[in-house]
Amino acid sequence: MPTEQQQTSVSNTYYDLVSVLYHSLEASQTYSSYIRDAQNAGNQQLLQLFQEMQQQHDQWAQRAQQLLAQLSQRS
């Protein structure tokens, strides 16, 4: 993947982490809707899948948040 400098005053790594955090949280929120749909349909397999996926995105968001905090402390 090409590495282009961001057109902002923020470093690429900081920008990337913010993006990961945002998209992980957005995905987690979307999975909440999918979870409700699976519950309403009574489909336990889909419910479990969506819950696992939501949990994974929540973990990624937490990790990105931790790394952002570490980067902020170094600046």
Protein Blocks (a to p, Z undefined) as FASTA:
>chain_A
ZZdddfbfbdfklmmmmmmmmmmmmmmmmmmmmmmmmmmnopaklmmmmmmmmmmmmmmm
mmmmmmmmmmmmmZZ
